[in-house]
Structure formats: C-alpha cells, structure tokens
C-alpha cells in the first residue's frame, strides 16, 4: 500500500467511526430500538452517509479523491 492509500483508508475509517458513534447515540436516545438493533441501525446509517476516499494514480502522480452523498461530484483532496 502506498502512503496515499493508507491515508485514504484512515480518513474513511475515521469518518465512519465518528458517524457510527454519533449515530449509535442518536438511535439509542431518540428511538425505541433495543439490543442488537441499535448498532446495526447505526452501522447501516454510517455506511450510507460516510464519505468515500480513494487514492488514484493519474498521469500527474498519485492523488487522493473524495466522494460524498452531500457534495456534488468528486473532489480532489490535497
């Protein structure tokens, strides 16, 4: 794995973790779900909402890109 691929993985993991923890709290507090349904619901929501990061080799070198449901198109990250 290249350095940008590792960075993309860590960004994706971090965003998912933040959204999963927030989603789990919100589901536990504001819904009537109990037991295993709380983390399952938070997992599905975080998977759908979290941004996707990918390192791509281009003619200019390797670049990091992000796609998110709330942003139009694909954005280049630094």
Secondary structure, 3 states (H helix, E strand, C coil): CCHHHHHHHHHHHHHHHHHHHHHHHHHHHHCCCCCHHHHHHHHHHHHHHCCEEEEEEECCEEEEEEECCCCCCEEEEC
